Amino acid sequence: MLQWINDRMKVFGWLFILPLGLVFAVWGVQGIVSFSGQADRGLKVNGKAVSLEDMRTQYQQRTAQLSRAFPDEIPADVKKKIQDGVLDEFVNTELVAQKVADRRFSVSDEEVVQSIKSYEGFQVGGQFNKDAYYALLKARGYTPERFEAEQKKLLTARALEGALYLSAFATPLEIARVGALKGETRELAYAVLPVAKYTAAVKPDEAAIKAYYDAHADEFKTPDTVKLSYIQLKVSDIAHEVSIDEGGLKAYYDTIKERFSESEKRHARHILVQAGSDPAAAEKKAKDIYAEATKPGADFAALAQKYSQDAGSAKQGGDLGTIEKTFFPGAFGDAIFSMKAGEIKGPVRTEFGWHVIQVEEILPGKSKSFDEVKATIEPEYKRTEAERRFGERQEKLEQLAFENAGSLEPVARALKLQIQEIPAFHAGLADNELAGSAKVLKAAFSSDVIGGQNSRPVEIAPGNVVVVRSTDHQPPTLQAFATVHAQAEQGARKLLAAKAAEAAGQQAAASLKAGEKWDAIVKTLGTVRATPPKSPPADAARFEAAKFVGRTDKDVPAPVLKDAFRAILAGGKPAAASATLPNGDVVVWSVSAVKAGEAAADLGTERRTVAGQIAEGDIATYIGAMRSKADIKFNPASVFE
C-alpha cells in the first residue's frame, strides 16, 4: 500500500503539491473550495448551480489583494479581468468535476494523507507537524475534517489532469528543437546613449519653452490644498494600555489550548495481501498469515518481510512508524486505534487488499498546562486584547463620527483622542503618512468632507485609522508662465534631449543595417569603449563589444535582450535596432550571429519538461472542448455587484 502510494506520488506528486501550495485559493478547478453549495441563480453549468457564496468570496479576495496596488480605486479594465478570471475558473471547475464524476475517478484516504503531509506549509524541519497543520487551518477558518474532505475532492479532480499528463509525450525532434531554442546564444553588441549626454547640447528657445508650458499645464498648477483636521486611532497606542490579567490570560488559554495538545499516537506494523484477481484466495492467505503471526514466539516483522506485498514497508518489517488517527482514516485506521498494545488483528479489508496488523506501542495524548505555556502566550494575549479593544473603539469611532457629522470635538472627547491639524494638506506632502495614503487623500478632497462633514474612518494601515475634516479648500490653479519659467525650460530641455537621443539611436541602427561597422558608430556617438574600471560619468555613452549572450543574461538590458532574441538575420546580414529604456536612455544594438543550443545532458528531464508543456496545451484544449458544448448561464450582478 505505502509503495503503491509512493509510486504514484512520484508521478502525481507535483499535482498534489501545486494545489496545496495554493491551498486556500481557487486553482482553476476550484482548489479546496467545496464543489457543492446552495442552489442559486448566479452560475449554472449544464444545469448544475455553482456556489454563489464561493464565487463572491473568491472575487472579494482577488480585489482585496489588488487594493495595495490600487489603494484609491481598482481600474475598470483590471476589475473586468478579475471578474473574467473568477468566472472562467469556476466554470472550468464545475466542468472538470462533472467529468470526474462521469468517469468515476477516485482517490484513496491514504493518498489524501500523503498529499497533506507533503505540503511544506504543514511541516517543521522537513517533517509533518500537527500543530502547524491545525494552526494554519484554524487561521483560514477550516476544521481538519472539512479540509480533508474537500482536499479529497481536489485530488479526485486532479486525477483527470494527471491522466492527460500521463498520456502526453514529446518526440525526439520536439525535444531537440526545445533544447536548441533554450540554449541558443546570440552575438550581441550594443551602446547605451544616456539622455543626460544630450541635455547640455540642446537649448530650447522661448517658443519651445512656452509650447512645453502650454502642453504640460498640469505640471505647473498649484497643488489641491485643504486645511485638514483629524483624529487618529492606532492599535499600537492601545497596546500600552493592556495589562496582563491572570483571569483574562487563563480564559484566552482555554480558547487556544488545543494548539498545545498532542493526540494519541500508535506504533504499528502491517502485512498486506493484495486482493488481485482472486479476492477469496487473498483473504484465505491473510487468515493463514494471521494464524501464523498469533502463534507463541512468532516474529511479526520477519513475517512481514516474508509475506507482505506492500513494497514500501515490507523490507522494514511492515513498520508504519508512529502515527495519529488522522493519518489513516477508514477501516485501516479504525482497526489500529481499537487495538491494545501488543495485539494482532486481521484480516482487515481495505481497497488495497487484506491486512494483518500489529500494534507495538500506544503513546497517550498529552497537553501542556496553562503554567507551562503562560510565558509563551502572554505577548500573543496582549496583542489580541489590544486588537479586540481597537475593534470596539473603531466601531464607536464610526458611530460617533456619523452622529456628530459636523464636528470632531464630541468624537475626540468621547474616545479621549487629540484633534490634530495640517494647515496646508495636499498630495505629495513630505514626511506625512496621511498624504501618502490614497484613501485619506480621496476622503479629504471628497465633496462631502469639503462641504463640512466628517469622513468615515479611513484605514491607513491595519490597526491605524483616521477620521478627517477639511476646510479652506484651495483648488489647483495654473501658475503664471513667468513664475515657472525655469521649471518649464528644464522640462523642454529634457524633452528635446530625449528626442535627440532617440534620433541618434535610430540613425546608428540604420547605419549598422547598411553595413557600417561598430568602430565607426562608436566614433560618431562618442561612446566609452567597453566598461571602464571606474563608473563613467552619467552623461557618458557606453559601448559593449560583441559577445555571445543567452536568453537569461542579466548583464544585458531586458528590452534589448528581448528584441535581440526576436530578431531575424536575413541573408546573413546583422540585425540592428534601437530601443528606449524605462529611464529614458536609448540603446542601439546589433546581432551578428546565432548559435543553436545543444541537447541537455539529461534527456529524461528535458523529455518530461517538453511533455509537460504539451500536456498543458492538451488540458487547455480538453477544457475548451468541454466549454464549447456546455450550457453555461451566469448573472454577473449576483456576484460582482
N, C-alpha and C positions, 0 to 999 in steps of 0.2 A: 504493500500500500504506500509506504513512505517513498519507495523508489519510484512507484508509478507517479506520485505527485512530483517528485524531484525531476523526473524525465520531462514532464510536461511544463514544469516551471522553467526548464532550460529553453524550451521553445516559446512558451507563452509568458514567461516571467515579466518581460518588458511590458506586455499588455496589461498585466495586473499592476505593476509598479507605477506606470504612467498615470492611470486614473487615480491611483492612491496619492500620487504626488499632487494631484488637483482635487484632493478628496472632498473638499467642501465647495466644489464648483461644478457646473454642468460641463461635460467634456464633448458634447456633440451627440451622444446618445444618453444624455441626462445624468451622467455621473451617479452619485449615490441617492439622488432625489427619487422618491418613490414613483413608480410607474402608475400607481393608482391614485385616485383622488376624486373628490366630489364632482359630479357631473356639472358642467357649466356651459355657457354659450360662447366662451372665449375662443377656444380652438378645438376643432373636431377633425380627426384624421381617420378616414374610412369609417365614419360614423361613431368613432370612439372619442369621448371627451378627454382632453388633456387638462391636468390640474391648473386652474386659473391662478390659484394662490402661488404655486411653484413658479409659474412664468413671471408673475408680478414680482416675487421675491428676487428672482434672478435678474430681472431688469433693474430693480432698485439697487442691487449690489453692484451691477456694472456701472450705473450712473454715479453711485457713491464713490467708486474707485477713480472716476474721472474728475471728481469735484476739486481735487487739488490742482489738476492741470487747468481747469476752467472754474475757478472759485466764484466768478461772477455769474455766469450762465453758460451751460453747455451749448455750443452752436447747433443750429437745427440740423445741419448735414451730418454732424457727428452723432447726434441723438438718433437720427434715422438709421445710421449704420448699426448702432447698438440694438435698436428695435429689430432690424432685419436679421441680425446675428442671433438674437434670442429666439425669434420665430423659427429660423432655419434649424437651430439646434433641437428645439422641442419637436418639430415636425420629424426630423431625422431620428430622434429618439424613439418616437412612437412607431415609426415605420420599422425600425430595427427590432423593437420589442414585439411587434406583431409578427415579423418574420421569424424571430426566435421561437415564439410560441407555436407558430405553424410548423416549424421544422423540429420542434421538440428538443431543442438544445437544453443541456442541464450541466450543472457543476456540483461537485460533492461538498459536504460541510468541511472536509479536510482541506480542500482547495481554498475555501474561504479563509480558514485559519492560517494557512501558509501565506496567502497573499497579504493578510493583515500583519502578520509577524514580519514580513519582508519590508514593510514600509519604514523608511528611516525616521519619520516623524514619531513613530511609536517605539523607537529604540534608544537605549542609553548604552554607550560604549560598544555599539555594534550588536547588542542583544535586545530582543523584545523586552519592553518594560511595562508592566501592567499599570503602574502609576502614571507614566507618560500617556499611555493609551486612554485611561479614564479621564485624565485631566484635559486632554485635547478634545475628547468627545463632549465633556461637560461644557467646555468653553464654547462649543458650537451648538449646544442645545440638543445633543444626541444621547440616548441611552445605548449601552452596548448591544442590547437585543435589537433595537431598531436599526442601528448602524450595520450590524452583521447581516440582518435580513435584507437590507437594501443593497449591501455590498454583494450579496449573492446574486441579486438581480442584475447588478452591474456586470459581474463576471459572466453571467449567462449570456448577456447581450454581447459581451466582448468575444464570446466563443464564435459568433458569426464572423467577426472581423478576423479572428485567428484562423478560421478555415480558409478565408480568402488569402491571408498572408501565406499560409502553407501551400496554397495552390499556385502562387506566383513564382516565376523563375526568370533568370536572366541568361541570355545566350552568350557564348564567348565573344561574339562581335560587340554586343552591348557593353560587356564588361571592359573590353579593350577600349571602346570609344570613351567610356566614362573615365577610365584611367588616363587616357591621352588628354582629355579636357581638364581634369582636376590637376594634373601635374604639369600642364602646359606653362612655359615661360616665354616672355617676350623681351626683346632687346629694346629698352626704353631710354630715351634721353629727354630731358625737359629743363626749361628755365622758368623761374618764378620772377614775375615783374611786380614788385610792390607798388601799390597806388602812391605811397609816400615818395617814390622815385620821381613821379611826375608832378607832385604838388608844387614844388618850388619853381618848376619850369612854366607853369601856367599862371596867367594873371587875368582874371575876369575884368572886363570894363564895366562901367556904370550900368549899361543896358543889360548886361548879363546878370549883374547883382540884383537889379530891380526885377528882372524876369524870375530869378530864383525866389525872391521875396514874394512875388505875386503867386507863384506856383506852389509854394510851401507855406501858405499863410498860417496853418495850424502850428507851425514851429515857432511862430513869433507872437502867439497870443499869451496873455497873462493866464495863470492857472485859475481854474474854477475854485473859488475860495469861500469858506464859511467860518464863522466863529463857532467852535464846537464845544459843547458841554457834555460831559458823560460821567456815568458811574460804572465801575468795573468790579466784577465778582470773579475771584480766582480760587481754585481748589487749593493751590499752594498756600494761600493765606489762611484758609480754614484748617489746613493740616496742623498749623501751630496751636490751634485751639484744642485739638483732640488729646485727651489724656488716657492712659491705659487703665481701664476699669476691669477688675478681676471678673465680675459677673458678666460684663459685655464680652470679654475675651473668651470666657468659657462658653457662652451662647454661640459665639462665632465658630469655635472649635466644633461644636455639635453639628453645625451645618456642613463642615468640610471633613469630618473625621474619617470618612470613607477613603480619602486620599492617603491616610496613614495606616490603612489596614491591608493585610495580605490574606488572600483566600487560601483555603486548604489546598495542599498540593499532594500529589501521589507519584511515587516512583514505580513504574510498571514496565513489564515486558509482554511481548505477544508473539504468537506463532500464527502466520497466515497461510491458509489453504485456499487458493483461488478457486472460484466456482467452476470456471472453464465451461466445457460443453456438456459436462455431466455433473450437475449440482448435487445429485443424490450421492454419487461416489465421493465427491469432495466432502460432503457432510460426514459420511461414514469415516473417511480418513481422519477428519478433525476429531471425531469422537474417539477414535483409536489413539490419537496423539494425546488427547485429554486423559485417557485411562493410563497411558504410559507416564504422563507428567505427574499424576497424582499418586504414583507408587512410592512407597517409602524410599528415601535416598535418591530420588530422581533429580537429575541436574537440568533444570528448565532451560538455562542458557545454552547448554550443549544440544538439547533437543531442538531449540530454535535454529541453531546453526545447521542442524541436520535436516530439518523438515520445512522451515519457514520459506514461503515463496515471496516474501517481502524483501527484495534485494537490498533495500536501503537500511534495514535493521538486522537482517539475519546474521551478518558477519559479526555484529555486536551482541549476539545472543538475544536478539529480539528487543534490545533495550530501547525504550521510548523516551527515556530521560524523566526528569521531574516535571510534571505537567499540572495545569489547572483544569477545572471542569470545562471552561470555555474553549480550551484548545481542541477538544474532540467532542463536539456536540453530537447528539444522536445516540443510537444504541451502544456504540462502542464506548463513548464517554460515560453513559449511564451505568454500564456494567462495571467499569473501573471504579467509579465513585460509590458503588453499592457494596464493594467487597471489603473484607478485613485484611489487615497486613498479613502477608504470607499465604493468603487464599489464592486458589487457582480456579478459574471459571471457564466454561466452554461447553460446546462451541457457541459463539456469539455471531449472529448473521449480520453482515453489512453488505453494501453494494460491491465491495471488493472480494467477498467470499466469506469464509468461516474463520473465526479467530479463537485461539485458546489464550487466555490472559492470566498473568500472574501479577499481583500487587506485592511489591517487596517492602515498601515503606510508606507510611502516612505521615505527612507533615501538617500538623494542625494550623489553621489560620491564626493570625495574631494581629493585634492592633497596638499602635503607640498611644500611650496615655496623654492626657492633657498636659501633665507636668513635663513629659518628655519632649513635647513639641512647642511648648509655650514660648520659648525664646525665638523659635523659628517663625511663628505666626504673628508675633507682635507687630512687626513693620507692616505686614500684609493687612492685619486688622486695622491699624491706624490709617493706612491708605484707603481701605474700603470704607471705613467710617467717615473719613473726610469726603469721599466721593458721594456717600449717601447724604450727608448734610448739604453738600454742594447741590445735589439734585433737588433737594427740598427747597433750598433758597432760590434756586434758579426758577422753579415753578412759582414761588412767591414773587420773585422779581418780575416775571412776565405778567402776573396778575396785577400787581401794583402799578406797573408802567402803563398798563391798559386803562386801569381805573382812574389814574391821575395823568391822563394823556397830555395835559398842558403844562406839567411841571415835573422836574426831577426831585424837588425837595422832599415831598412826602415819601417817595421811594427810598431816598437816601436815609431819612430819619428812621423809617421802619426797619431797614436792614443794616443800619449803622455803617453806611458806606459814605465815602467822601466824594463830593462833586468836584470834578477836575475840568479844566478848561484849556483849549488850544486857540489862541486869538485868531490865527490865520491858518486854517486847516485845508490842505489840498493834497492831491495825489503827488507822490514823489517827495513828500516832506522828509527830510533827512532824519535818520535815527528815531523813527516813530513807528511803533508796532501797529497803531491804528491805521496810519497812512499806507502801511504795507499790506493791509487786508482789503481785498477787492470787495468783500461783503460789507465791511464797515463803510468804505467809500460809497458803495451803492446806497446804503441806508442814509448816510449823512447828506447826500445830494438828491434824495428822493423828494417828490413834490409834497408828500405828507409831512415829512420831517422839516423841510424848509418852511412849510406852511405853519409850523408851530406845534407839531405833535411829537411825542416821544416815539423813538423807534421801538420795534420789538427787540428782545435780547438777541444780539448778534454774536455768534461764536467765532472768536479769533483763532482759537485752537482748542482742542479738548481740555475742559476744565478752565476755560478762560472766556468769559462773555462780557459784553458791554451793552448798555442802553445809551443812545446818543440823542442830543437835541442840537439843531442848527439854527443860528440867527445871523443877521448881517451878511446875506448872500451876495457875493461879488462875482457875476458871471464872467466868463473869459472875454477879453476884448483884444482886438488886434493892436499891437504896439506900432507907433509911427515908424516909418521906414528909417528915418534919421536916427531914431533911438536904437535900433537893432542893426544898423548898417554893418558893423564889424562882424556880427554873427551871420548876416546874410552873405557877406563877402566870403567868409570861411566856407559856408555851405556851397556857394557857387564854385569856389576853387576845388573842393573835393569832387564835385560833380564833373568838372572839366578834367581833373586828373584821372578819374575813373574811366572817362571816355577815351582819354589819351592812352591809358594802359591797355584798354580793350582793343583800340585800333592798332597799337604796336604788336599785340599778340596775334591779331588776325593777319597782319602783314607778314610777320615772321612765319606763321603757319603756311601762308600762301607761297612764300619763298622756298620753304622746305619741300612743299609738294612739287614745286617747279624744278627741284633738283639741286638747290643751293645747299652747301654743306654747313654744318653747325659752327665751324670755325668762323665763317663769315657772319653768321647770325649773332654769334657771341660778341663779335666786334661791334656790330650795328647796335645791339641792345645795351652794350656797356656792362655786361654781367661779370660777376666774380666767378672765375673758373673753379669748379669743384667746391667742396666745402672746406673753407679755411680752418686753421687750428683754432682761431677765435671767432666768435659770432660776428658776422658782418653788420654794418650799420643798418638801421631799419629801412633806409631808403636805397640799399644796395640790392641790385638784381642778383640772383644766384643761379648758376648753371650746374646741372648734374649730368655728367657724361654718360654715354650709352652703356648700359649693363643689363643683363637678363634678370628679370624680376618675375615673381609668382603672383598668383591671384590674390594672395593674402598678405603681400608685402606691406608692412606697416610704415615703412620709411617714405613711401610714395603717397602724395595727397590722394585721398579717396576718390574724388571726382575724376582725377587723371587716370587712376588705376582702372576705374570702371569703364571709362571711354576707351582706354588703350586696349582692353581685352575684348571690346566690341568691334574694334577697327578691323577692316578687311584690307589686306595688302594685295592690290590689283596689279597683275603683271610684274610682280617682283619689286614694285616701287614702294618706298616707305609711305606709311600713313601719317598724317600730321593734322593737328587741330589746336585750338586754344580753348581754355575754359576759365571761368571766373570762380574763385574760391569763396566760401561763405564770408570771409573777412574783406572781400572786395579785391584782393590781389588777383592778378591774371597769370595763368600758366600756359605756356606754349610747349607742345610736346610732339615727339615723333616715335613711331615704332618701325624698326628697320628689319627685324627678323623674328621668326616664330619657331619654337622648338616644342614638339609634342611631348607629353609626359610619358613616362614608362609605366608598364603594368606594375601594380602593387605586388610586394613580395608575398603577402598573404592573400591569395586569390579567393580563399574561402570567405574572408571578411568582406572583400570587395564584392563578391557574388551576393552575399547577404544584403549588403548595402543597396546594391542596384535592384535586387529583387524586392527589397522593402519599398523602394521608390516606385517600382512598378505596381506593387500591391496597393500603395496609397492611391494611385490612379484607378486601379480596379475597384477599390472600395467606393471612391467618389462616383465612378460610373455606375456601380451597382445601386448605390443610394439614389443617384439621379434617375435611374430606370424605375425604381420604386415610386419616386415622386411623380414621374410623368404619368403614372397610372393611378395615382392616389386621388381620392376625393378629399380635398382639404378646404375646410371652411373656417374663417377667422374673422373676429370682430376686434380691430385694434383698440377701440375705445375701452374695451373690457380690461385691457392690460396696461396700455401705455398712456392713458389719460386719467 
